[in-house]
Amino acid sequence: MAELTAGPLHAFLAGVGRDGRGRLAPDVLGFSDGELETVHDYIQWLFPLPTRSAAQPHSPFLTPAEIAAIRADPRAVDTLKKATERMLRFYRGTRWWLTSHDHNHLRITRILRSLCLLLGSAEARSSHHAILGLHTAAGSPVNSRSLRFWEEAVGE
């Protein structure tokens, strides 16, 4: 019997569903840094939002039922925390995003918004502070517009 989930994003984060390419969350979390950089359709699954993605318009977006189900499901919460750790490891281990403009800046905004929505502002702010630390250590190369979006995403 199939396990009851609130939708495809909840199923994916709970570890019982696959993304649009048939991958499980652990498959995506096992991506190399190179894959995280060059594959562009996973971030909407790992860090979903209640709005359609302009970059990946066929990706699902969160419904109110899924938001509630993800928040209440320890498996989904654990996946979100592992995804956050993996992305922070990616940003610590790479430098190509540390420039004035980079597509990773949009990803970081998405990550922070999703964390705030699904795990709470404390989790989002912790990740924000980690990203800002990397930015500062690199000589503050990220443009002010992206920095503002990150602040707005966590309510700072």
N, CA, C and O atoms as a GROMACS GRO file, in nm:
protein
  624
    1MET      N    1   0.085  -0.119   0.000
    1MET     CA    2   0.000   0.000   0.000
    1MET      C    3   0.089   0.125   0.000
    1MET      O    4   0.184   0.133   0.078
    2ALA      N    5   0.059   0.220  -0.085
    2ALA     CA    6   0.137   0.343  -0.094
    2ALA      C    7   0.116   0.429   0.030
    2ALA      O    8   0.008   0.433   0.089
    3GLU      N    9   0.224   0.496   0.068
    3GLU     CA   10   0.219   0.582   0.185
    3GLU      C   11   0.147   0.712   0.151
    3GLU      O   12   0.167   0.769   0.044
    4LEU      N   13   0.065   0.758   0.242
    4LEU     CA   14  -0.013   0.880   0.221
    4LEU      C   15   0.076   1.002   0.242
    4LEU      O   16   0.136   1.020   0.349
    5THR      N   17   0.083   1.087   0.140
    5THR     CA   18   0.155   1.214   0.152
    5THR      C   19   0.063   1.323   0.098
    5THR      O   20  -0.035   1.296   0.029
    6ALA      N   21   0.098   1.446   0.131
    6ALA     CA   22   0.014   1.559   0.093
    6ALA      C   23   0.037   1.605  -0.050
    6ALA      O   24  -0.038   1.688  -0.101
    7GLY      N   25   0.140   1.554  -0.116
    7GLY     CA   26   0.170   1.595  -0.253
    7GLY      C   27   0.310   1.552  -0.290
    7GLY      O   28   0.380   1.492  -0.208
    8PRO      N   29   0.354   1.583  -0.413
    8PRO     CA   30   0.484   1.535  -0.461
    8PRO      C   31   0.604   1.591  -0.385
    8PRO      O   32   0.703   1.521  -0.367
    9LEU      N   33   0.597   1.715  -0.341
    9LEU     CA   34   0.709   1.774  -0.268
    9LEU      C   35   0.722   1.712  -0.130
    9LEU      O   36   0.832   1.682  -0.084
   10HIS      N   37   0.609   1.693  -0.063
   10HIS     CA   38   0.611   1.626   0.067
   10HIS      C   39   0.665   1.485   0.051
   10HIS      O   40   0.750   1.442   0.130
   11ALA      N   41   0.618   1.412  -0.049
   11ALA     CA   42   0.665   1.274  -0.072
   11ALA      C   43   0.816   1.272  -0.096
   11ALA      O   44   0.886   1.188  -0.040
   12PHE      N   45   0.865   1.363  -0.179
   12PHE     CA   46   1.008   1.369  -0.209
   12PHE      C   47   1.088   1.396  -0.082
   12PHE      O   48   1.185   1.326  -0.052
   13LEU      N   49   1.049   1.498  -0.007
   13LEU     CA   50   1.123   1.533   0.114
   13LEU      C   51   1.110   1.427   0.223
   13LEU      O   52   1.200   1.412   0.306
   14ALA      N   53   1.000   1.354   0.223
   14ALA     CA   54   0.981   1.246   0.322
   14ALA      C   55   1.057   1.120   0.282
   14ALA      O   56   1.064   1.024   0.360
   15GLY      N   57   1.113   1.118   0.162
   15GLY     CA   58   1.191   1.004   0.118
   15GLY      C   59   1.111   0.892   0.055
   15GLY      O   60   1.164   0.782   0.036
   16VAL      N   61   0.983   0.917   0.024
   16VAL     CA   62   0.899   0.812  -0.034
   16VAL      C   63   0.854   0.846  -0.176
   16VAL      O   64   0.778   0.770  -0.237
   17GLY      N   65   0.901   0.956  -0.229
   17GLY     CA   66   0.864   0.997  -0.364
   17GLY      C   67   0.985   1.041  -0.442
   17GLY      O   68   1.091   1.070  -0.386
   18ARG      N   69   0.968   1.047  -0.572
   18ARG     CA   70   1.076   1.085  -0.662
   18ARG      C   71   1.047   1.219  -0.727
   18ARG      O   72   0.932   1.259  -0.743
   19ASP      N   73   1.155   1.288  -0.765
   19ASP     CA   74   1.138   1.416  -0.833
   19ASP      C   75   1.100   1.392  -0.979
   19ASP      O   76   1.078   1.278  -1.019
   20GLY      N   77   1.092   1.498  -1.058
   20GLY     CA   78   1.050   1.488  -1.196
   20GLY      C   79   1.141   1.406  -1.285
   20GLY      O   80   1.102   1.367  -1.395
   21ARG      N   81   1.262   1.378  -1.240
   21ARG     CA   82   1.356   1.295  -1.316
   21ARG      C   83   1.373   1.157  -1.255
   21ARG      O   84   1.460   1.080  -1.297
   22GLY      N   85   1.289   1.125  -1.157
   22GLY     CA   86   1.293   0.992  -1.097
   22GLY      C   87   1.395   0.974  -0.986
   22GLY      O   88   1.422   0.862  -0.945
   23ARG      N   89   1.452   1.084  -0.938
   23ARG     CA   90   1.553   1.077  -0.832
   23ARG      C   91   1.487   1.084  -0.694
   23ARG      O   92   1.387   1.153  -0.675
   24LEU      N   93   1.545   1.012  -0.600
   24LEU     CA   94   1.507   1.024  -0.460
   24LEU      C   95   1.590   1.136  -0.396
   24LEU      O   96   1.695   1.172  -0.449
   25ALA      N   97   1.544   1.188  -0.285
   25ALA     CA   98   1.619   1.295  -0.217
   25ALA      C   99   1.764   1.253  -0.187
   25ALA      O  100   1.854   1.333  -0.210
   26PRO      N  101   1.790   1.131  -0.137
   26PRO     CA  102   1.930   1.094  -0.112
   26PRO      C  103   2.016   1.094  -0.239
   26PRO      O  104   2.136   1.119  -0.232
   27ASP      N  105   1.955   1.066  -0.354
   27ASP     CA  106   2.030   1.074  -0.481
   27ASP      C  107   2.079   1.216  -0.503
   27ASP      O  108   2.196   1.238  -0.537
   28VAL      N  109   1.992   1.311  -0.484
   28VAL     CA  110   2.027   1.452  -0.507
   28VAL      C  111   2.127   1.499  -0.401
   28VAL      O  112   2.221   1.572  -0.432
   29LEU      N  113   2.106   1.458  -0.277
   29LEU     CA  114   2.199   1.498  -0.171
   29LEU      C  115   2.338   1.440  -0.194
   29LEU      O  116   2.436   1.491  -0.140
   30GLY      N  117   2.348   1.334  -0.272
   30GLY     CA  118   2.476   1.273  -0.304
   30GLY      C  119   2.545   1.333  -0.426
   30GLY      O  120   2.653   1.288  -0.464
   31PHE      N  121   2.485   1.435  -0.487
   31PHE     CA  122   2.548   1.501  -0.601
   31PHE      C  123   2.686   1.555  -0.562
   31PHE      O  124   2.708   1.598  -0.449
   32SER      N  125   2.777   1.551  -0.657
   32SER     CA  126   2.907   1.617  -0.640
   32SER      C  127   2.886   1.768  -0.646
   32SER      O  128   2.780   1.816  -0.685
   33ASP      N  129   2.988   1.843  -0.606
   33ASP     CA  130   2.978   1.989  -0.619
   33ASP      C  131   2.957   2.030  -0.765
   33ASP      O  132   2.882   2.123  -0.793
   34GLY      N  133   3.023   1.961  -0.856
   34GLY     CA  134   3.006   1.991  -0.998
   34GLY      C  135   2.862   1.970  -1.043
   34GLY      O  136   2.808   2.049  -1.120
   35GLU      N  137   2.800   1.862  -0.996
   35GLU     CA  138   2.660   1.837  -1.031
   35GLU      C  139   2.569   1.941  -0.968
   35GLU      O  140   2.475   1.989  -1.033
   36LEU      N  141   2.595   1.978  -0.844
   36LEU     CA  142   2.513   2.082  -0.781
   36LEU      C  143   2.520   2.212  -0.858
   36LEU      O  144   2.423   2.288  -0.864
   37GLU      N  145   2.635   2.239  -0.918
   37GLU     CA  146   2.652   2.362  -0.995
   37GLU      C  147   2.582   2.353  -1.130
   37GLU      O  148   2.519   2.450  -1.173
   38THR      N  149   2.593   2.240  -1.198
   38THR     CA  150   2.548   2.234  -1.337
   38THR      C  151   2.408   2.178  -1.358
   38THR      O  152   2.347   2.204  -1.461
   39VAL      N  153   2.356   2.103  -1.263
   39VAL     CA  154   2.219   2.052  -1.274
   39VAL      C  155   2.126   2.161  -1.219
   39VAL      O  156   2.151   2.214  -1.111
   40HIS      N  157   2.021   2.192  -1.293
   40HIS     CA  158   1.940   2.307  -1.255
   40HIS      C  159   1.797   2.275  -1.215
   40HIS      O  160   1.716   2.367  -1.198
   41ASP      N  161   1.763   2.148  -1.199
   41ASP     CA  162   1.623   2.117  -1.168
   41ASP      C  163   1.601   2.052  -1.032
   41ASP      O  164   1.494   1.997  -1.007
   42TYR      N  165   1.699   2.056  -0.946
   42TYR     CA  166   1.683   1.992  -0.815
   42TYR      C  167   1.646   2.090  -0.704
   42TYR      O  168   1.582   2.051  -0.606
   43ILE      N  169   1.685   2.214  -0.717
   43ILE     CA  170   1.670   2.308  -0.607
   43ILE      C  171   1.523   2.333  -0.574
   43ILE      O  172   1.489   2.358  -0.458
   44GLN      N  173   1.436   2.327  -0.674
   44GLN     CA  174   1.292   2.348  -0.653
   44GLN      C  175   1.232   2.232  -0.574
   44GLN      O  176   1.129   2.249  -0.508
   45TRP      N  177   1.294   2.116  -0.580
   45TRP     CA  178   1.246   1.999  -0.504
   45TRP      C  179   1.302   1.998  -0.363
   45TRP      O  180   1.231   1.966  -0.268
   46LEU      N  181   1.429   2.033  -0.348
   46LEU     CA  182   1.489   2.033  -0.214
   46LEU      C  183   1.442   2.150  -0.129
   46LEU      O  184   1.428   2.138  -0.008
   47PHE      N  185   1.419   2.264  -0.193
   47PHE     CA  186   1.379   2.386  -0.122
   47PHE      C  187   1.257   2.447  -0.190
   47PHE      O  188   1.267   2.550  -0.257
   48PRO      N  189   1.142   2.383  -0.173
   48PRO     CA  190   1.022   2.428  -0.243
   48PRO      C  191   0.965   2.557  -0.186
   48PRO      O  192   0.987   2.593  -0.071
   49LEU      N  193   0.890   2.625  -0.272
   49LEU     CA  194   0.820   2.748  -0.236
   49LEU      C  195   0.676   2.737  -0.285
   49LEU      O  196   0.644   2.652  -0.367
   50PRO      N  197   0.588   2.823  -0.234
   50PRO     CA  198   0.448   2.818  -0.278
   50PRO      C  199   0.422   2.895  -0.408
   50PRO      O  200   0.307   2.923  -0.442
   51THR      N  201   0.527   2.929  -0.480
   51THR     CA  202   0.514   2.999  -0.608
   51THR      C  203   0.586   2.920  -0.716
   51THR      O  204   0.684   2.852  -0.689
   52ARG      N  205   0.536   2.929  -0.837
   52ARG     CA  206   0.596   2.858  -0.950
   52ARG      C  207   0.735   2.915  -0.979
   52ARG      O  208   0.757   3.036  -0.969
   53SER      N  209   0.828   2.828  -1.014
   53SER     CA  210   0.964   2.867  -1.047
   53SER      C  211   0.969   2.919  -1.190
   53SER      O  212   0.922   2.853  -1.283
   54ALA      N  213   1.026   3.036  -1.209
   54ALA     CA  214   1.045   3.089  -1.344
   54ALA      C  215   1.152   3.008  -1.418
   54ALA      O  216   1.143   2.989  -1.539
   55ALA      N  217   1.252   2.960  -1.345
   55ALA     CA  218   1.361   2.885  -1.406
   55ALA      C  219   1.319   2.742  -1.443
   55ALA      O  220   1.366   2.687  -1.543
   56GLN      N  221   1.232   2.683  -1.364
   56GLN     CA  222   1.185   2.545  -1.386
   56GLN      C  223   1.032   2.544  -1.372
   56GLN      O  224   0.980   2.494  -1.272
   57PRO      N  225   0.960   2.599  -1.470
   57PRO     CA  226   0.815   2.616  -1.456
   57PRO      C  227   0.735   2.487  -1.443
   57PRO      O  228   0.618   2.491  -1.403
   58HIS      N  229   0.796   2.372  -1.476
   58HIS     CA  230   0.723   2.246  -1.465
   58HIS      C  231   0.741   2.180  -1.328
   58HIS      O  232   0.679   2.078  -1.299
   59SER      N  233   0.825   2.240  -1.244
   59SER     CA  234   0.844   2.188  -1.109
   59SER      C  235   0.719   2.217  -1.026
   59SER      O  236   0.655   2.320  -1.044
   60PRO      N  237   0.685   2.126  -0.933
   60PRO     CA  238   0.569   2.153  -0.848
   60PRO      C  239   0.599   2.266  -0.750
   60PRO      O  240   0.715   2.298  -0.724
   61PHE      N  241   0.495   2.324  -0.697
   61PHE     CA  242   0.511   2.426  -0.594
   61PHE      C  243   0.424   2.389  -0.476
   61PHE      O  244   0.327   2.314  -0.490
   62LEU      N  245   0.458   2.441  -0.360
   62LEU     CA  246   0.393   2.404  -0.235
   62LEU      C  247   0.248   2.448  -0.229
   62LEU      O  248   0.212   2.558  -0.271
   63THR      N  249   0.166   2.360  -0.175
   63THR     CA  250   0.028   2.394  -0.141
   63THR      C  251   0.022   2.412   0.011
   63THR      O  252   0.113   2.368   0.081
   64PRO      N  253  -0.081   2.477   0.063
   64PRO     CA  254  -0.093   2.489   0.208
   64PRO      C  255  -0.091   2.352   0.279
   64PRO      O  256  -0.034   2.339   0.387
   65ALA      N  257  -0.155   2.252   0.218
   65ALA     CA  258  -0.156   2.118   0.279
   65ALA      C  259  -0.015   2.060   0.285
   65ALA      O  260   0.022   1.996   0.384
   66GLU      N  261   0.064   2.081   0.179
   66GLU     CA  262   0.201   2.029   0.180
   66GLU      C  263   0.287   2.102   0.281
   66GLU      O  264   0.370   2.040   0.348
   67ILE      N  265   0.269   2.231   0.293
   67ILE     CA  266   0.347   2.306   0.392
   67ILE      C  267   0.322   2.248   0.531
   67ILE      O  268   0.417   2.221   0.605
   68ALA      N  269   0.197   2.229   0.566
   68ALA     CA  270   0.162   2.173   0.697
   68ALA      C  271   0.218   2.032   0.713
   68ALA      O  272   0.271   1.998   0.819
   69ALA      N  273   0.205   1.950   0.609
   69ALA     CA  274   0.252   1.812   0.617
   69ALA      C  275   0.404   1.805   0.631
   69ALA      O  276   0.455   1.725   0.710
   70ILE      N  277   0.477   1.887   0.557
   70ILE     CA  278   0.624   1.888   0.566
   70ILE      C  279   0.667   1.931   0.705
   70ILE      O  280   0.755   1.868   0.765
   71ARG      N  281   0.608   2.036   0.757
   71ARG     CA  282   0.643   2.084   0.890
   71ARG      C  283   0.620   1.978   0.997
   71ARG      O  284   0.694   1.970   1.095
   72ALA      N  285   0.517   1.896   0.977
   72ALA     CA  286   0.479   1.796   1.078
   72ALA      C  287   0.549   1.661   1.058
   72ALA      O  288   0.537   1.574   1.144
   73ASP      N  289   0.621   1.642   0.950
   73ASP     CA  290   0.681   1.513   0.918
   73ASP      C  291   0.830   1.515   0.951
   73ASP      O  292   0.908   1.584   0.884
   74PRO      N  293   0.872   1.440   1.053
   74PRO     CA  294   1.014   1.440   1.091
   74PRO      C  295   1.107   1.397   0.978
   74PRO      O  296   1.221   1.443   0.971
   75ARG      N  297   1.061   1.309   0.890
   75ARG     CA  298   1.143   1.266   0.776
   75ARG      C  299   1.169   1.382   0.681
   75ARG      O  300   1.281   1.402   0.635
   76ALA      N  301   1.065   1.459   0.653
   76ALA     CA  302   1.080   1.574   0.561
   76ALA      C  303   1.168   1.681   0.625
   76ALA      O  304   1.252   1.741   0.558
   77VAL      N  305   1.148   1.706   0.752
   77VAL     CA  306   1.230   1.804   0.824
   77VAL      C  307   1.376   1.761   0.822
   77VAL      O  308   1.466   1.844   0.801
   78ASP      N  309   1.400   1.632   0.844
   78ASP     CA  310   1.538   1.581   0.841
   78ASP      C  311   1.600   1.600   0.703
   78ASP      O  312   1.717   1.638   0.693
   79THR      N  313   1.525   1.574   0.597
   79THR     CA  314   1.577   1.594   0.462
   79THR      C  315   1.610   1.741   0.438
   79THR      O  316   1.714   1.772   0.380
   80LEU      N  317   1.523   1.830   0.482
   80LEU     CA  318   1.551   1.973   0.465
   80LEU      C  319   1.679   2.013   0.538
   80LEU      O  320   1.758   2.092   0.486
   81LYS      N  321   1.699   1.959   0.657
   81LYS     CA  322   1.821   1.991   0.733
   81LYS      C  323   1.944   1.934   0.663
   81LYS      O  324   2.048   2.000   0.656
   82LYS      N  325   1.933   1.812   0.611
   82LYS     CA  326   2.045   1.753   0.537
   82LYS      C  327   2.072   1.831   0.409
   82LYS      O  328   2.188   1.851   0.372
   83ALA      N  329   1.968   1.875   0.342
   83ALA     CA  330   1.984   1.955   0.220
   83ALA      C  331   2.052   2.087   0.251
   83ALA      O  332   2.138   2.133   0.175
   84THR      N  333   2.016   2.148   0.362
   84THR     CA  334   2.079   2.274   0.403
   84THR      C  335   2.227   2.252   0.431
   84THR      O  336   2.311   2.330   0.386
   85GLU      N  337   2.259   2.146   0.504
   85GLU     CA  338   2.399   2.116   0.533
   85GLU      C  339   2.477   2.091   0.404
   85GLU      O  340   2.590   2.137   0.389
   86ARG      N  341   2.415   2.018   0.310
   86ARG     CA  342   2.483   1.988   0.183
   86ARG      C  343   2.509   2.114   0.102
   86ARG      O  344   2.617   2.131   0.046
   87MET      N  345   2.410   2.202   0.096
   87MET     CA  346   2.429   2.325   0.018
   87MET      C  347   2.531   2.416   0.085
   87MET      O  348   2.609   2.482   0.016
   88LEU      N  349   2.532   2.422   0.216
   88LEU     CA  350   2.633   2.503   0.284
   88LEU      C  351   2.772   2.445   0.260
   88LEU      O  352   2.868   2.520   0.242
   89ARG      N  353   2.785   2.313   0.259
   89ARG     CA  354   2.912   2.249   0.227
   89ARG      C  355   2.955   2.285   0.084
   89ARG      O  356   3.072   2.311   0.058
   90PHE      N  357   2.858   2.284  -0.007
   90PHE     CA  358   2.884   2.324  -0.146
   90PHE      C  359   2.935   2.468  -0.152
   90PHE      O  360   3.035   2.496  -0.218
   91TYR      N  361   2.868   2.559  -0.083
   91TYR     CA  362   2.910   2.700  -0.088
   91TYR      C  363   3.043   2.723  -0.017
   91TYR      O  364   3.119   2.811  -0.057
   92ARG      N  365   3.071   2.645   0.087
   92ARG     CA  366   3.202   2.656   0.153
   92ARG      C  367   3.314   2.603   0.064
   92ARG      O  368   3.425   2.655   0.067
   93GLY      N  369   3.284   2.500  -0.014
   93GLY     CA  370   3.385   2.431  -0.091
   93GLY      C  371   3.408   2.485  -0.231
   93GLY      O  372   3.500   2.442  -0.301
   94THR      N  373   3.325   2.579  -0.273
   94THR     CA  374   3.339   2.635  -0.408
   94THR      C  375   3.349   2.786  -0.398
   94THR      O  376   3.310   2.847  -0.298
   95ARG      N  377   3.402   2.845  -0.502
   95ARG     CA  378   3.418   2.992  -0.500
   95ARG      C  379   3.350   3.060  -0.618
   95ARG      O  380   3.339   3.183  -0.620
   96TRP      N  381   3.305   2.983  -0.717
   96TRP     CA  382   3.254   3.047  -0.839
   96TRP      C  383   3.130   3.131  -0.814
   96TRP      O  384   3.099   3.217  -0.896
   97TRP      N  385   3.059   3.110  -0.705
   97TRP     CA  386   2.941   3.191  -0.674
   97TRP      C  387   2.980   3.322  -0.608
   97TRP      O  388   2.898   3.414  -0.597
   98LEU      N  389   3.106   3.331  -0.563
   98LEU     CA  390   3.153   3.451  -0.493
   98LEU      C  391   3.200   3.554  -0.595
   98LEU      O  392   3.319   3.580  -0.613
   99THR      N  393   3.100   3.612  -0.661
   99THR     CA  394   3.122   3.712  -0.765
   99THR      C  395   3.002   3.808  -0.759
   99THR      O  396   2.907   3.784  -0.684
  100SER      N  397   3.008   3.912  -0.836
  100SER     CA  398   2.900   4.010  -0.832
  100SER      C  399   2.764   3.950  -0.868
  100SER      O  400   2.665   3.975  -0.800
  101HIS      N  401   2.760   3.872  -0.975
  101HIS     CA  402   2.634   3.813  -1.022
  101HIS      C  403   2.656   3.666  -1.056
  101HIS      O  404   2.750   3.631  -1.127
  102ASP      N  405   2.569   3.581  -1.003
  102ASP     CA  406   2.580   3.437  -1.028
  102ASP      C  407   2.443   3.375  -1.002
  102ASP      O  408   2.369   3.422  -0.916
  103HIS      N  409   2.409   3.270  -1.077
  103HIS     CA  410   2.279   3.204  -1.059
  103HIS      C  411   2.263   3.147  -0.919
  103HIS      O  412   2.150   3.127  -0.874
  104ASN      N  413   2.373   3.119  -0.850
  104ASN     CA  414   2.363   3.069  -0.713
  104ASN      C  415   2.304   3.171  -0.617
  104ASN      O  416   2.251   3.133  -0.513
  105HIS      N  417   2.311   3.297  -0.650
  105HIS     CA  418   2.251   3.399  -0.564
  105HIS      C  419   2.100   3.380  -0.559
  105HIS      O  420   2.037   3.398  -0.454
  106LEU      N  421   2.040   3.344  -0.675
  106LEU     CA  422   1.896   3.314  -0.677
  106LEU      C  423   1.866   3.188  -0.598
  106LEU      O  424   1.766   3.181  -0.527
  107ARG      N  425   1.953   3.089  -0.609
  107ARG     CA  426   1.935   2.966  -0.533
  107ARG      C  427   1.939   2.995  -0.383
  107ARG      O  428   1.859   2.942  -0.306
  108ILE      N  429   2.032   3.079  -0.342
  108ILE     CA  430   2.044   3.111  -0.199
  108ILE      C  431   1.918   3.180  -0.151
  108ILE      O  432   1.869   3.150  -0.041
  109THR      N  433   1.864   3.272  -0.230
  109THR     CA  434   1.738   3.337  -0.192
  109THR      C  435   1.628   3.232  -0.174
  109THR      O  436   1.554   3.237  -0.076
  110ARG      N  437   1.618   3.139  -0.268
  110ARG     CA  438   1.517   3.032  -0.259
  110ARG      C  439   1.538   2.948  -0.133
  110ARG      O  440   1.443   2.920  -0.060
  111ILE      N  441   1.662   2.909  -0.109
  111ILE     CA  442   1.692   2.827   0.009
  111ILE      C  443   1.648   2.898   0.135
  111ILE      O  444   1.581   2.839   0.220
  112LEU      N  445   1.683   3.024   0.149
  112LEU     CA  446   1.649   3.099   0.270
  112LEU      C  447   1.498   3.115   0.286
  112LEU      O  448   1.445   3.099   0.396
  113ARG      N  449   1.427   3.145   0.178
  113ARG     CA  450   1.281   3.157   0.185
  113ARG      C  451   1.216   3.025   0.223
  113ARG      O  452   1.126   3.021   0.307
  114SER      N  453   1.262   2.917   0.161
  114SER     CA  454   1.206   2.786   0.190
  114SER      C  455   1.231   2.746   0.334
  114SER      O  456   1.142   2.695   0.402
  115LEU      N  457   1.353   2.769   0.382
  115LEU     CA  458   1.384   2.736   0.521
  115LEU      C  459   1.297   2.815   0.618
  115LEU      O  460   1.246   2.760   0.715
  116CYS      N  461   1.282   2.942   0.591
  116CYS     CA  462   1.198   3.027   0.677
  116CYS      C  463   1.056   2.973   0.681
  116CYS      O  464   0.996   2.965   0.788
  117LEU      N  465   1.003   2.936   0.568
  117LEU     CA  466   0.866   2.887   0.557
  117LEU      C  467   0.848   2.750   0.622
  117LEU      O  468   0.750   2.726   0.692
  118LEU      N  469   0.943   2.660   0.599
  118LEU     CA  470   0.924   2.521   0.638
  118LEU      C  471   0.991   2.482   0.770
  118LEU      O  472   0.941   2.395   0.841
  119LEU      N  473   1.103   2.545   0.804
  119LEU     CA  474   1.173   2.511   0.928
  119LEU      C  475   1.174   2.623   1.031
  119LEU      O  476   1.204   2.600   1.148
  120GLY      N  477   1.142   2.744   0.988
  120GLY     CA  478   1.137   2.856   1.080
  120GLY      C  479   1.250   2.955   1.059
  120GLY      O  480   1.351   2.924   0.995
  121SER      N  481   1.231   3.073   1.114
  121SER     CA  482   1.326   3.182   1.092
  121SER      C  483   1.462   3.155   1.154
  121SER      O  484   1.563   3.201   1.100
  122ALA      N  485   1.470   3.082   1.265
  122ALA     CA  486   1.600   3.056   1.327
  122ALA      C  487   1.689   2.973   1.234
  122ALA      O  488   1.808   3.003   1.219
  123GLU      N  489   1.633   2.870   1.170
  123GLU     CA  490   1.710   2.788   1.075
  123GLU      C  491   1.754   2.873   0.956
  123GLU      O  492   1.868   2.864   0.911
  124ALA      N  493   1.662   2.955   0.906
  124ALA     CA  494   1.694   3.040   0.790
  124ALA      C  495   1.802   3.141   0.826
  124ALA      O  496   1.895   3.163   0.748
  125ARG      N  497   1.792   3.202   0.941
  125ARG     CA  498   1.891   3.302   0.981
  125ARG      C  499   2.028   3.240   1.003
  125ARG      O  500   2.130   3.301   0.971
  126SER      N  501   2.032   3.120   1.056
  126SER     CA  502   2.159   3.051   1.075
  126SER      C  503   2.229   3.029   0.941
  126SER      O  504   2.349   3.052   0.928
  127SER      N  505   2.154   2.984   0.842
  127SER     CA  506   2.210   2.965   0.708
  127SER      C  507   2.251   3.097   0.645
  127SER      O  508   2.356   3.107   0.581
  128HIS      N  509   2.169   3.199   0.665
  128HIS     CA  510   2.200   3.332   0.613
  128HIS      C  511   2.332   3.382   0.670
  128HIS      O  512   2.416   3.434   0.596
  129HIS      N  513   2.350   3.367   0.800
  129HIS     CA  514   2.473   3.414   0.863
  129HIS      C  515   2.594   3.336   0.812
  129HIS      O  516   2.702   3.393   0.795
  130ALA      N  517   2.577   3.206   0.787
  130ALA     CA  518   2.687   3.126   0.733
  130ALA      C  519   2.725   3.175   0.593
  130ALA      O  520   2.843   3.189   0.562
  131ILE      N  521   2.626   3.202   0.509
  131ILE     CA  522   2.651   3.251   0.374
  131ILE      C  523   2.717   3.389   0.379
  131ILE      O  524   2.812   3.416   0.305
  132LEU      N  525   2.667   3.476   0.467
  132LEU     CA  526   2.728   3.609   0.478
  132LEU      C  527   2.873   3.601   0.525
  132LEU      O  528   2.956   3.680   0.483
  133GLY      N  529   2.902   3.505   0.612
  133GLY     CA  530   3.040   3.487   0.656
  133GLY      C  531   3.132   3.450   0.541
  133GLY      O  532   3.244   3.500   0.532
  134LEU      N  533   3.086   3.363   0.452
  134LEU     CA  534   3.164   3.326   0.334
  134LEU      C  535   3.182   3.445   0.241
  134LEU      O  536   3.290   3.468   0.187
  135HIS      N  537   3.076   3.520   0.225
  135HIS     CA  538   3.078   3.641   0.141
  135HIS      C  539   3.180   3.742   0.196
  135HIS      O  540   3.262   3.795   0.120
  136THR      N  541   3.175   3.767   0.325
  136THR     CA  542   3.266   3.863   0.387
  136THR      C  543   3.411   3.816   0.376
  136THR      O  544   3.500   3.894   0.343
  137ALA      N  545   3.434   3.688   0.404
  137ALA     CA  546   3.570   3.633   0.397
  137ALA      C  547   3.628   3.642   0.256
  137ALA      O  548   3.750   3.648   0.240
  138ALA      N  549   3.542   3.644   0.155
  138ALA     CA  550   3.588   3.654   0.016
  138ALA      C  551   3.603   3.798  -0.031
  138ALA      O  552   3.629   3.822  -0.149
  139GLY      N  553   3.587   3.894   0.058
  139GLY     CA  554   3.603   4.034   0.020
  139GLY      C  555   3.474   4.101  -0.023
  139GLY      O  556   3.477   4.205  -0.089
  140SER      N  557   3.359   4.043   0.014
  140SER     CA  558   3.226   4.099  -0.014
  140SER      C  559   3.198   4.123  -0.162
  140SER      O  560   3.166   4.235  -0.201
  141PRO      N  561   3.210   4.019  -0.246
  141PRO     CA  562   3.192   4.038  -0.390
  141PRO      C  563   3.048   4.038  -0.440
  141PRO      O  564   3.022   4.082  -0.552
  142VAL      N  565   2.953   3.988  -0.359
  142VAL     CA  566   2.815   3.974  -0.406
  142VAL      C  567   2.747   4.110  -0.413
  142VAL      O  568   2.767   4.195  -0.326
  143ASN      N  569   2.669   4.132  -0.517
  143ASN     CA  570   2.602   4.261  -0.538
  143ASN      C  571   2.501   4.291  -0.427
  143ASN      O  572   2.447   4.201  -0.364
  144SER      N  573   2.478   4.419  -0.406
  144SER     CA  574   2.391   4.462  -0.296
  144SER      C  575   2.245   4.419  -0.315
  144SER      O  576   2.174   4.400  -0.216
  145ARG      N  577   2.202   4.405  -0.438
  145ARG     CA  578   2.064   4.361  -0.463
  145ARG      C  579   2.042   4.218  -0.412
  145ARG      O  580   1.942   4.190  -0.346
  146SER      N  581   2.135   4.128  -0.443
  146SER     CA  582   2.125   3.991  -0.394
  146SER      C  583   2.129   3.989  -0.241
  146SER      O  584   2.052   3.917  -0.178
  147LEU      N  585   2.219   4.067  -0.183
  147LEU     CA  586   2.227   4.073  -0.036
  147LEU      C  587   2.095   4.119   0.025
  147LEU      O  588   2.053   4.068   0.129
  148ARG      N  589   2.031   4.215  -0.039
  148ARG     CA  590   1.900   4.262   0.009
  148ARG      C  591   1.795   4.153  -0.001
  148ARG      O  592   1.715   4.134   0.091
  149PHE      N  593   1.794   4.080  -0.112
  149PHE     CA  594   1.699   3.969  -0.128
  149PHE      C  595   1.720   3.865  -0.018
  149PHE      O  596   1.623   3.811   0.036
  150TRP      N  597   1.845   3.837   0.016
  150TRP     CA  598   1.873   3.738   0.121
  150TRP      C  599   1.820   3.788   0.255
  150TRP      O  600   1.760   3.712   0.332
  151GLU      N  601   1.843   3.916   0.283
  151GLU     CA  602   1.792   3.974   0.409
  151GLU      C  603   1.641   3.968   0.415
  151GLU      O  604   1.584   3.930   0.518
  152GLU      N  605   1.577   4.004   0.307
  152GLU     CA  606   1.429   4.000   0.303
  152GLU      C  607   1.376   3.858   0.319
  152GLU      O  608   1.272   3.837   0.380
  153ALA      N  609   1.448   3.760   0.264
  153ALA     CA  610   1.406   3.620   0.272
  153ALA      C  611   1.399   3.570   0.415
  153ALA      O  612   1.316   3.485   0.447
  154VAL      N  613   1.485   3.622   0.501
  154VAL     CA  614   1.485   3.577   0.641
  154VAL      C  615   1.425   3.680   0.735
  154VAL      O  616   1.424   3.661   0.857
  155GLY      N  617   1.376   3.790   0.680
  155GLY     CA  618   1.310   3.891   0.763
  155GLY      C  619   1.405   3.978   0.841
  155GLY      O  620   1.370   4.027   0.949
  156GLU      N  621   1.526   3.997   0.789
  156GLU     CA  622   1.623   4.083   0.860
  156GLU      C  623   1.630   4.219   0.796
  156GLU      O  624   1.706   4.304   0.841
   0.00000   0.00000   0.00000
